[in-house]
Amino acid sequence: MLQRLSLLLGVFAVMALSNAIVPVLPAFAEGAALQGAIFSAYFFGAFLTVLPAGLASDRIGRVPLIRAGLLLTVASGIAIILFPSGLPMVVARGVEGIAAGLFVSAALAWTNSAEDHEAMSGYFMAALNLGLVVGLLGTGWLDSFAASPLAGVFLFTGIAVAPILMSALLREQSSNTALNANLSGVMRNYIWLYLAAVVLIGVTGAVSALYPEYTGENAALLSIQIGLMNIATIVTILVASRMHVEPVPTIRISAVAMAVAVAGCYVTPWAFPIIGAAAGFVIVASLSFLARTQVRQGVAVGLFNTSTYAGFTLLPFLGGLVAETTSFLASFIVLAIIVASTALTIGRCRCRYRG
């Protein structure tokens, strides 16, 4: 029980700390360029690390990487507190992203190798999303009472110490029956699943990036509207992880529902919870798919994490480009068509490893 709690509390703290500077970003830098660098450095570090960490976890074990990720997370939080501006903060955020990449890939490989992998991976992803929401809202709330914009960083860095101590009890999952898998083999056999992750997870970032400029609403209302998407994702992850869903049909149905909701964002913000709910089913179904392949989960979930980060990079850029060159309506429609296409392509995947 304490082993699993260390992972759930760990991913909550890692994700909460990653969002702890977002509501107060102007306090750390002047100008959009430096603010953007501070914000993006985290994602750059994570993007570079998630796949190598997944591969390494199959070779040297998950536990050392989990502990290293937690230790680096605390170290990066302390660095942000000591050097809260300029290039040192950019570097600290990059280290924080590297730490998150190490921890998330190794911890997700650990949970997805458990006998009750559907429930455990569901709890893990729910804790991940909860950390993102609490980091964002909690820091904003603390900033209204505290004298320092670093209050959220202090809090979540402190919380991250607890799972470090608890990780002393963490032991490797037995993987004697798992097949060794090379990177090219996994990519070749499950490319359609990873492309679905790029699109179906990445589009949540795309609509979040488009909506503020499209509506011009105030930040408080937008945070609630977009926050409903994250809350819906948490709820459906917890529900779907107990349902033993069939991966391919679930992803196909979710893609259709998400496509309708993405187009619906042009009309109403109530489409956000539908997108979030569908994303929750996609996450659970994708991880269940990968667990059923019986390959070692480090490389499998490493590629999944890389796909989601790629989606968060590519889809918002594409949506913004279409909106800038044509119209917001065209942007929402193009994104909806791309999402709907995954309902067709996902059928090419099979839940078995073909060498």
TIDO-688019 format. One record per atom (N, C-alpha, C): y, x, z. Coordinates in steps of 0.1 Angstrom, whole numbers, padded with zeros to 4 digits, always signed. Layout:
BEGIN
YXZ/...
// end
This chain:
BEGIN
-0012+0008+0000/+0000+0000+0000/+0013+0009+0000/+0013+0019+0009/+0025+0028+0009/+0026+0036-0004/+0015+0039-0010/+0016+0046-0023/+0024+0038-0033/+0020+0025-0034/+0027+0016-0044/+0041+0013-0040/+0043+0012-0027/+0057+0010-0022/+0066+0021-0025/+0061+0033-0024/+0069+0045-0028/+0074+0045-0042/+0065+0040-0051/+0069+0039-0065/+0079+0028-0067/+0077+0016-0061/+0086+0005-0063/+0100+0008-0057/+0100+0013-0045/+0113+0017-0039/+0120+0029-0047/+0111+0038-0052/+0116+0049-0060/+0123+0044-0072/+0117+0036-0080/+0123+0031-0093/+0135+0023-0090/+0135+0015-0079/+0147+0007-0075/+0159+0017-0073/+0157+0027-0065/+0167+0036-0061/+0172+0044-0073/+0163+0049-0082/+0166+0057-0094/+0175+0048-0103/+0171+0036-0105/+0179+0027-0114/+0192+0023-0108/+0192+0020-0095/+0205+0016-0089/+0215+0027-0089/+0210+0039-0087/+0219+0051-0087/+0225+0053-0101/+0217+0050-0111/+0221+0052-0125/+0233+0043-0129/+0233+0031-0122/+0244+0021-0125/+0255+0022-0115/+0254+0031-0105/+0264+0031-0094/+0278+0036-0098/+0279+0042-0109/+0292+0046-0114/+0299+0037-0124/+0291+0028-0129/+0295+0019-0141/+0307+0011-0137/+0307+0003-0126/+0319-0005-0123/+0331+0003-0119/+0330+0015-0115/+0341+0023-0111/+0343+0036-0119/+0339+0035-0132/+0339+0047-0140/+0354+0052-0142/+0364+0044-0144/+0377+0049-0145/+0382+0058-0134/+0376+0056-0122/+0380+0064-0110/+0376+0079-0112/+0366+0082-0121/+0361+0095-0122/+0366+0103-0134/+0373+0096-0143/+0378+0103-0155/+0389+0095-0162/+0398+0102-0168/+0409+0096-0175/+0406+0097-0190/+0407+0085-0197/+0405+0085-0211/+0391+0080-0214/+0390+0073-0225/+0377+0067-0229/+0367+0078-0233/+0371+0089-0239/+0362+0099-0243/+0354+0105-0232/+0361+0110-0221/+0354+0115-0210/+0346+0105-0202/+0351+0093-0201/+0343+0082-0195/+0330+0080-0203/+0332+0079-0216/+0320+0077-0224/+0310+0089-0223/+0315+0101-0221/+0306+0112-0220/+0298+0112-0206/+0305+0108-0196/+0299+0106-0183/+0288+0095-0183/+0292+0084-0190/+0282+0073-0191/+0270+0077-0199/+0272+0083-0211/+0261+0086-0220/+0253+0097-0216/+0258+0106-0208/+0250+0118-0204/+0237+0114-0197/+0237+0104-0189/+0225+0099-0183/+0215+0095-0193/+0218+0087-0203/+0209+0082-0213/+0204+0093-0222/+0212+0103-0224/+0208+0115-0232/+0197+0122-0225/+0200+0125-0212/+0190+0132-0204/+0177+0125-0203/+0177+0111-0201/+0165+0103-0200/+0158+0103-0214/+0165+0101-0225/+0159+0101-0238/+0151+0114-0241/+0157+0125-0237/+0151+0138-0240/+0138+0140-0231/+0137+0133-0220/+0127+0136-0210/+0115+0127-0210/+0117+0114-0214/+0106+0104-0212/+0093+0107-0219/+0094+0112-0231/+0082+0115-0239/+0075+0128-0234/+0083+0139-0232/+0076+0151-0227/+0070+0148-0213/+0077+0140-0205/+0072+0137-0192/+0059+0129-0193/+0058+0120-0202/+0045+0113-0204/+0034+0122-0208/+0037+0131-0217/+0027+0140-0222/+0022+0149-0211/+0032+0154-0203/+0029+0163-0192/+0021+0157-0181/+0024+0144-0179/+0017+0137-0168/+0002+0136-0171/-0002+0136-0184/-0016+0136-0187/-0023+0149-0185/-0015+0160-0185/-0020+0173-0184/-0020+0179-0170/-0009+0177-0163/-0007+0183-0149/-0008+0172-0138/-0008+0159-0142/-0009+0149-0132/+0004+0142-0131/+0004+0129-0126/+0016+0121-0124/+0024+0124-0112/+0017+0127-0101/+0023+0129-0088/+0033+0140-0087/+0030+0152-0093/+0041+0162-0092/+0053+0158-0100/+0052+0151-0111/+0064+0147-0118/+0071+0136-0111/+0064+0127-0105/+0071+0116-0097/+0079+0123-0086/+0073+0132-0078/+0081+0139-0068/+0093+0147-0073/+0090+0154-0084/+0101+0161-0090/+0113+0152-0095/+0109+0141-0100/+0120+0131-0105/+0128+0126-0093/+0121+0123-0082/+0128+0118-0070/+0137+0129-0064/+0132+0141-0063/+0140+0152-0058/+0152+0154-0066/+0151+0154-0079/+0162+0157-0088/+0172+0145-0088/+0167+0133-0085/+0176+0122-0084/+0185+0123-0072/+0179+0127-0061/+0188+0129-0049/+0197+0141-0051/+0192+0152-0058/+0201+0163-0060/+0213+0160-0069/+0210+0151-0079/+0221+0147-0088/+0231+0138-0081/+0226+0129-0072/+0235+0121-0065/+0244+0129-0056/+0239+0140-0050/+0247+0149-0041/+0257+0156-0050/+0253+0160-0062/+0262+0168-0071/+0273+0159-0075/+0271+0146-0078/+0281+0137-0082/+0291+0135-0070/+0286+0134-0058/+0295+0133-0046/+0303+0145-0044/+0298+0157-0047/+0305+0170-0045/+0315+0173-0056/+0311+0169-0069/+0319+0172-0081/+0321+0159-0089/+0330+0150-0084/+0331+0136-0090/+0340+0135-0102/+0341+0146-0110/+0350+0145-0122/+0347+0156-0131/+0352+0154-0144/+0351+0165-0154/+0337+0169-0158/+0336+0181-0163/+0323+0186-0169/+0312+0186-0158/+0315+0190-0146/+0304+0190-0136/+0297+0177-0134/+0306+0166-0135/+0300+0153-0134/+0292+0149-0146/+0296+0153-0158/+0288+0151-0170/+0274+0158-0168/+0274+0170-0163/+0262+0177-0161/+0253+0170-0151/+0259+0166-0140/+0252+0159-0130/+0245+0146-0135/+0253+0139-0143/+0247+0127-0149/+0236+0130-0159/+0237+0141-0166/+0226+0145-0174/+0213+0149-0166/+0215+0156-0155/+0204+0159-0146/+0198+0146-0140/+0207+0136-0137/+0202+0123-0132/+0193+0116-0143/+0197+0117-0155/+0189+0111-0166/+0176+0118-0168/+0176+0132-0167/+0163+0139-0167/+0154+0135-0156/+0160+0134-0144/+0152+0129-0133/+0146+0116-0135/+0154+0106-0140/+0149+0093-0143/+0137+0093-0153/+0139+0102-0164/+0129+0103-0174/+0115+0108-0168/+0116+0118-0159/+0104+0123-0153/+0098+0113-0144/+0106+0106-0136/+0100+0097-0127/+0094+0084-0134/+0102+0078-0142/+0098+0066-0148/+0085+0067-0157/+0085+0078-0165/+0073+0079-0174/+0060+0082-0165/+0062+0091-0155/+0050+0094-0147/+0046+0083-0138/+0056+0076-0132/+0052+0064-0124/+0046+0053-0132/+0052+0050-0143/+0046+0039-0152/+0032+0043-0157/+0030+0055-0160/+0016+0060-0163/+0007+0057-0151/+0012+0060-0139/+0003+0058-0127/+0000+0043-0125/+0010+0035-0126/+0008+0020-0124/+0000+0014-0135/+0002+0019-0148/-0006+0013-0159/-0020+0018-0160/-0024+0028-0151/-0037+0032-0150/-0045+0026-0139/-0038+0018-0131/-0045+0011-0119/-0054+0000-0124/-0063-0004-0116/-0072-0014-0119/-0065-0028-0121/-0055-0030-0112/-0047-0042-0113/-0034-0039-0121/-0035-0032-0132/-0024-0027-0139/-0014-0037-0143/-0018-0050-0146/-0009-0060-0151/+0001-0064-0140/-0005-0066-0128/+0003-0070-0116/+0012-0058-0112/+0006-0046-0111/+0013-0035-0106/+0025-0031-0115/+0022-0030-0128/+0032-0027-0138/+0043-0037-0138/+0039-0050-0136/+0049-0061-0135/+0059-0059-0123/+0053-0056-0112/+0061-0053-0100/+0071-0041-0103/+0065-0031-0109/+0073-0019-0112/+0085-0022-0121/+0082-0029-0132/+0093-0032-0141/+0103-0042-0135/+0098-0051-0126/+0108-0060-0119/+0117-0052-0110/+0111-0042-0103/+0119-0034-0094/+0129-0026-0101/+0125-0021-0113/+0134-0013-0122/+0146-0022-0126/+0144-0034-0131/+0155-0043-0134/+0163-0047-0123/+0157-0049-0111/+0164-0053-0099/+0173-0041-0095/+0169-0029-0096/+0177-0018-0093/+0189-0017-0102/+0188-0020-0115/+0199-0020-0124/+0210-0030-0120/+0205-0042-0116/+0214-0053-0112/+0221-0050-0099/+0213-0045-0089/+0219-0042-0076/+0229-0031-0077/+0225-0021-0085/+0234-0009-0086/+0247-0013-0092/+0247-0022-0102/+0260-0027-0108/+0268-0036-0099/+0261-0046-0094/+0269-0056-0085/+0272-0050-0071/+0262-0042-0066/+0264-0037-0052/+0275-0027-0052/+0276-0019-0062/+0287-0009-0063/+0301-0016-0064/+0301-0026-0072/+0314-0034-0073/+0318-0040-0060/+0308-0045-0053/+0311-0052-0040/+0315-0041-0030/+0308-0030-0029/+0312-0019-0020/+0326-0014-0023/+0329-0013-0035/+0342-0007-0039/+0354-0016-0034/+0351-0029-0033/+0362-0038-0028/+0364-0036-0013/+0355-0030-0006/+0356-0029+0008/+0358-0014+0012/+0352-0005+0005/+0353+0009+0009/+0365+0016+0003/+0369+0027+0009/+0380+0034+0004/+0377+0044-0007/+0364+0046-0010/+0360+0056-0020/+0351+0049-0031/+0353+0052-0043/+0345+0047-0054/+0331+0053-0054/+0329+0063-0045/+0316+0069-0044/+0306+0062-0034/+0311+0051-0029/+0303+0044-0018/+0289+0040-0024/+0288+0035-0036/+0275+0032-0042/+0267+0044-0044/+0272+0055-0048/+0265+0067-0050/+0259+0072-0036/+0267+0071-0026/+0263+0075-0013/+0251+0066-0009/+0252+0053-0010/+0242+0044-0006/+0229+0046-0013/+0229+0046-0026/+0216+0047-0034/+0210+0061-0034/+0218+0071-0032/+0213+0085-0030/+0205+0085-0017/+0211+0079-0006/+0204+0078+0007/+0191+0071+0006/+0191+0059-0001/+0179+0051-0003/+0168+0059-0010/+0172+0068-0019/+0162+0076-0027/+0155+0086-0018/+0160+0089-0007/+0153+0099+0002/+0140+0093+0007/+0140+0080+0010/+0128+0073+0016/+0116+0074+0007/+0117+0071-0006/+0104+0073-0014/+0100+0087-0016/+0109+0097-0014/+0105+0111-0014/+0095+0113-0003/+0099+0109+0009/+0090+0110+0021/+0077+0103+0019/+0078+0091+0014/+0066+0082+0012/+0057+0088+0002/+0062+0096-0008/+0054+0101-0019/+0044+0111-0014/+0045+0116-0001/+0036+0125+0004/+0022+0119+0005/+0021+0106+0005/+0009+0098+0006/+0003+0095-0008/+0011+0098-0018/+0007+0094-0032/-0004+0103-0037/-0014+0096-0043/-0025+0104-0049/-0027+0100-0063/-0033+0108-0071/-0035+0106-0085/-0045+0094-0087/-0042+0086-0098/-0052+0076-0102/-0064+0082-0109/-0076+0077-0106/-0087+0083-0113/-0087+0078-0128/-0089+0087-0137/-0089+0084-0151/-0101+0090-0159/-0112+0089-0152/-0124+0095-0158/-0129+0088-0171/-0126+0075-0172/-0130+0067-0183/-0120+0067-0194/-0108+0072-0192/-0097+0072-0202/-0100+0082-0213/-0096+0078-0225/-0098+0087-0236/-0086+0097-0238/-0089+0109-0241/-0078+0118-0245/-0072+0114-0258/-0059+0115-0259/-0052+0110-0271/-0041+0120-0274/-0040+0122-0287/-0029+0131-0292/-0018+0122-0296/-0006+0128-0296/+0007+0120-0299/+0006+0114-0313/+0002+0121-0323/+0002+0115-0336/-0008+0104-0338/-0019+0105-0331/-0029+0094-0332/-0024+0082-0325/-0018+0083-0314/-0013+0071-0307/-0002+0064-0315/+0007+0073-0321/+0018+0068-0329/+0013+0061-0341/+0003+0067-0348/-0002+0061-0360/-0009+0048-0358/-0017+0047-0347/-0024+0034-0344/-0016+0023-0339/-0005+0026-0331/+0002+0016-0324/+0017+0016-0328/+0020+0021-0340/+0034+0022-0345/+0041+0008-0345/+0034-0003-0348/+0040-0016-0349/+0044-0021-0335/+0036-0017-0325/+0040-0021-0311/+0052-0013-0307/+0053-0001-0310/+0065+0007-0306/+0077+0003-0314/+0076-0001-0326/+0087-0006-0334/+0092-0020-0328/+0082-0028-0323/+0086-0040-0317/+0094-0038-0304/+0090-0027-0297/+0097-0024-0285/+0111-0019-0288/+0113-0011-0298/+0126-0007-0303/+0135-0019-0305/+0130-0029-0312/+0138-0041-0316/+0140-0051-0305/+0129-0055-0299/+0129-0066-0289/+0136-0062-0276/+0135-0049-0272/+0141-0045-0260/+0156-0040-0263/+0157-0033-0275/+0170-0028-0279/+0180-0039-0281/+0175-0051-0286/+0185-0062-0289/+0191-0067-0277/+0185-0066-0265/+0192-0070-0253/+0205-0062-0250/+0204-0049-0254/+0216-0041-0253/+0226-0044-0264/+0221-0048-0275/+0230-0051-0287/+0239-0064-0284/+0232-0074-0279/+0240-0086-0276/+0250-0084-0264/+0245-0076-0254/+0254-0073-0243/+0266-0065-0247/+0265-0056-0257/+0276-0048-0262/+0285-0057-0271/+0280-0066-0279/+0288-0075-0288/+0296-0085-0280/+0290-0091-0270/+0296-0103-0264/+0310-0101-0258/+0312-0091-0251/+0326-0089-0245/+0337-0090-0256/+0335-0082-0267/+0346-0082-0277/+0346-0095-0284/+0335-0101-0286/+0334-0114-0294/+0341-0125-0286/+0339-0126-0273/+0344-0137-0266/+0358-0135-0260/+0360-0122-0256/+0373-0119-0249/+0374-0124-0235/+0362-0128-0229/+0362-0133-0215/+0366-0122-0205/+0370-0126-0193/+0372-0116-0183/+0359-0110-0178/+0361-0098-0172/+0349-0090-0168/+0340-0097-0158/+0347-0105-0149/+0339-0111-0138/+0329-0122-0144/+0335-0130-0154/+0326-0140-0160/+0316-0134-0169/+0319-0123-0176/+0310-0117-0185/+0298-0111-0177/+0301-0105-0165/+0291-0099-0157/+0281-0109-0152/+0286-0121-0149/+0277-0132-0145/+0268-0137-0157/+0275-0139-0169/+0267-0144-0180/+0257-0134-0185/+0260-0121-0186/+0251-0111-0190/+0240-0108-0179/+0245-0109-0166/+0236-0107-0155/+0224-0117-0155/+0227-0129-0160/+0216-0139-0161/+0205-0135-0169/+0208-0127-0179/+0197-0121-0188/+0188-0112-0180/+0194-0103-0172/+0186-0094-0164/+0178-0102-0153/+0184-0112-0147/+0177-0120-0137/+0165-0127-0143/+0167-0133-0155/+0156-0140-0162/+0145-0130-0166/+0148-0117-0169/+0138-0107-0172/+0130-0105-0160/+0136-0103-0148/+0129-0100-0136/+0119-0112-0133/+0124-0124-0134/+0115-0136-0131/+0103-0137-0140/+0105-0135-0153/+0094-0137-0162/+0085-0125-0162/+0090-0113-0158/+0080-0102-0156/+0071-0105-0145/+0076-0110-0134/+0068-0113-0122/+0058-0125-0126/+0062-0134-0133/+0053-0145-0137/+0043-0141-0147/+0047-0134-0158/+0038-0130-0168/+0028-0120-0163/+0031-0111-0154/+0022-0101-0149/+0010-0108-0141/+0012-0120-0137/+0001-0127-0130/-0007-0136-0140/-0003-0137-0152/-0009-0147-0162/-0020-0141-0170/-0022-0128-0171/-0032-0121-0179/-0030-0125-0194/-0017-0123-0199/-0014-0127-0212/-0021-0119-0223/-0023-0126-0234/-0028-0119-0246/-0016-0112-0253/-0017-0099-0255/-0005-0091-0259/+0001-0096-0272/-0007-0096-0283/-0001-0098-0296/+0005-0112-0297/-0003-0123-0294/+0003-0136-0295/+0016-0138-0286/+0016-0132-0274/+0027-0133-0265/+0039-0126-0271/+0038-0114-0277/+0049-0107-0283/+0054-0115-0295/+0045-0121-0303/+0049-0129-0315/+0057-0141-0311/+0052-0149-0301/+0060-0161-0296/+0073-0157-0290/+0073-0146-0282/+0086-0141-0276/+0096-0137-0287/+0091-0131-0298/+0100-0126-0308/+0107-0138-0315/+0099-0149-0317/+0105-0161-0324/+0115-0167-0314/+0112-0168-0302/+0121-0174-0292/+0134-0166-0291/+0132-0152-0291/+0143-0143-0289/+0152-0144-0301/+0146-0145-0313/+0154-0146-0326/+0163-0158-0325/+0158-0169-0321/+0166-0181-0320/+0177-0180-0310/+0174-0173-0299/+0184-0172-0288/+0195-0162-0292/+0191-0151-0300/+0201-0141-0304/+0211-0148-0313/+0206-0156-0323/+0216-0164-0331/+0224-0173-0323/+0218-0179-0313/+0224-0189-0304/+0236-0183-0296/+0235-0169-0294/+0246-0163-0286/+0260-0165-0293/+0260-0168-0306/+0272-0170-0313/+0279-0183-0308/+0270-0192-0303/+0275-0206-0299/+0277-0207-0284/+0267-0201-0276/+0267-0204-0262/+0262-0192-0254/+0268-0189-0242/+0262-0178-0234/+0249-0182-0227/+0245-0195-0227/+0233-0199-0221/+0221-0194-0229/+0223-0187-0241/+0212-0181-0248/+0208-0168-0241/+0216-0162-0233/+0213-0149-0226/+0200-0151-0217/+0199-0161-0209/+0187-0162-0201/+0174-0163-0209/+0175-0169-0221/+0163-0171-0230/+0160-0157-0235/+0170-0149-0239/+0167-0135-0244/+0160-0127-0233/+0166-0128-0221/+0161-0121-0210/+0146-0125-0206/+0144-0138-0206/+0130-0143-0203/+0120-0138-0213/+0124-0138-0226/+0115-0134-0237/+0112-0119-0235/+0123-0111-0232/+0121-0097-0230/+0111-0093-0219/+0112-0102-0208/+0102-0100-0197/+0088-0101-0202/+0085-0111-0210/+0072-0113-0216/+0068-0101-0225/+0077-0097-0233/+0075-0086-0242/+0071-0073-0234/+0078-0070-0223/+0075-0058-0215/+0061-0059-0209/+0058-0070-0203/+0044-0071-0197/+0033-0071-0208/+0035-0078-0219/+0025-0078-0229/+0023-0064-0235/+0034-0057-0237/+0033-0043-0243/+0026-0034-0234/+0029-0034-0221/+0022-0025-0212/+0007-0029-0210/+0004-0042-0211/-0010-0047-0211/-0017-0042-0223/-0011-0043-0234/-0016-0038-0247/-0020-0023-0245/-0011-0015-0241/-0013-0001-0239/-0024+0002-0229/-0025-0005-0219/-0036-0003-0209/-0049-0006-0215/-0050-0016-0223/-0063-0020-0229/-0068-0010-0240/-0059-0001-0244/-0064+0009-0254/-0073+0019-0248/-0073+0020-0235/-0082+0029-0228/-0078+0044-0230/-0067+0047-0236/-0062+0061-0238/-0055+0064-0225/-0053+0077-0223/-0046+0082-0211/-0031+0077-0213/-0026+0071-0202/-0014+0063-0203/-0001+0072-0203/-0002+0085-0200/+0010+0093-0201/+0017+0092-0215/+0009+0096-0225/+0014+0096-0238/+0018+0082-0243/+0010+0072-0239/+0012+0058-0244/+0025+0052-0238/+0027+0054-0225/+0039+0048-0219/+0051+0057-0222/+0049+0070-0224/+0060+0079-0228/+0066+0075-0241/+0058+0071-0251/+0063+0066-0263/+0069+0053-0262/+0064+0044-0253/+0070+0031-0250/+0084+0033-0245/+0086+0042-0235/+0099+0044-0229/+0109+0050-0239/+0104+0059-0248/+0112+0065-0258/+0116+0054-0268/+0107+0045-0271/+0111+0034-0280/+0122+0025-0274/+0121+0022-0262/+0131+0014-0256/+0145+0020-0256/+0145+0033-0252/+0158+0041-0253/+0163+0042-0267/+0154+0044-0277/+0159+0044-0290/+0165+0030-0294/+0159+0019-0290/+0164+0006-0293/+0178+0004-0287/+0180+0009-0274/+0193+0007-0268/+0204+0016-0275/+0199+0026-0282/+0208+0034-0290/+0211+0028-0304/+0201+0024-0311/+0203+0020-0325/+0208+0006-0327/+0202-0004-0319/+0206-0018-0321/+0220-0021-0318/+0226-0016-0307/+0240-0019-0304/+0249-0013-0315/+0245-0001-0320/+0253+0006-0331/+0253-0003-0343/+0241-0008-0347/+0239-0016-0359/+0247-0029-0357/+0246-0035-0346/+0253-0048-0344/+0268-0046-0344/+0273-0035-0338/+0287-0033-0339/+0292-0030-0353/+0284-0022-0360/+0287-0019-0374/+0289-0031-0383/+0279-0040-0382/+0279-0052-0390/+0291-0061-0386/+0294-0062-0373/+0305-0070-0368/+0318-0064-0373/+0319-0051-0373/+0332-0045-0377/+0334-0046-0392/+0324-0045-0400/+0325-0045-0415/+0325-0060-0420/+0319-0069-0414/+0318-0083-0419/+0324-0093-0408/+0315-0097-0399/+0319-0107-0389/+0309-0107-0378/+0313-0113-0367/+0304-0114-0355/+0292-0124-0359/+0295-0134-0366/+0285-0143-0370/+0274-0136-0378/+0278-0128-0388/+0269-0120-0396/+0261-0110-0387/+0267-0104-0377/+0260-0095-0368/+0249-0102-0360/+0252-0113-0354/+0242-0121-0347/+0231-0125-0356/+0234-0129-0368/+0223-0134-0377/+0215-0122-0382/+0221-0111-0385/+0213-0099-0389/+0203-0095-0378/+0209-0094-0365/+0200-0091-0354/+0189-0101-0352/+0192-0113-0354/+0181-0124-0352/+0170-0122-0363/+0174-0119-0375/+0164-0117-0386/+0155-0105-0383/+0161-0094-0378/+0154-0082-0375/+0144-0085-0364/+0148-0093-0353/+0140-0097-0342/+0128-0105-0347/+0131-0115-0356/+0121-0124-0361/+0110-0117-0369/+0114-0106-0376/+0105-0098-0384/+0093-0092-0376/+0096-0089-0363/+0086-0083-0355/+0074-0093-0352/+0077-0106-0353/+0066-0116-0351/+0056-0115-0362/+0060-0109-0374/+0050-0107-0385/+0043-0093-0383/+0051-0083-0380/+0046-0070-0381/+0036-0067-0369/+0038-0074-0357/+0031-0071-0346/+0016-0074-0348/+0013-0083-0357/-0001-0086-0360/-0009-0075-0366/-0003-0064-0370/-0010-0052-0375/-0016-0044-0364/-0012-0046-0352/-0018-0038-0341/-0031-0044-0336/-0040-0036-0331/-0052-0040-0325/-0053-0033-0311/-0059-0040-0301/-0060-0034-0288/-0072-0025-0287/-0073-0015-0295/-0083-0004-0294/-0078+0009-0300/-0084+0019-0295/-0080+0033-0300/-0089+0037-0312/-0083+0040-0323/-0091+0043-0335/-0090+0058-0338/-0089+0066-0328/-0090+0081-0330/-0078+0087-0337/
// end
